[in-house]
Amino acid sequence: MTLNEYQAFAHTLYGERDIQDIAYDLEDYAEMLVRDVNSHVRADSFDASRLTTIAEGLGDITLLCACLSEQIGYKLEVIARDSLDSKEKV
């Protein structure tokens, strides 16, 4: 599945959500991910269940990014490629 296909599927799941709601959800999920990673680092343990929790958080964030990019009229694939391109120039 390409990023654009993922974005289209996310849009069929969630439809036209309020852009501010998506942004707030993204903030909440990012904060949860940071807490999960930090707790695993402090515990010095990255067992399979902890890694799964982190991966699930990344999945939630990816879904929200797909929804947000759809709402602003950008393709997720273009956003991802442009981000990588800008990092290569640094």
Beta strands, then each sheet from edge to edge (+ up, - down):
end
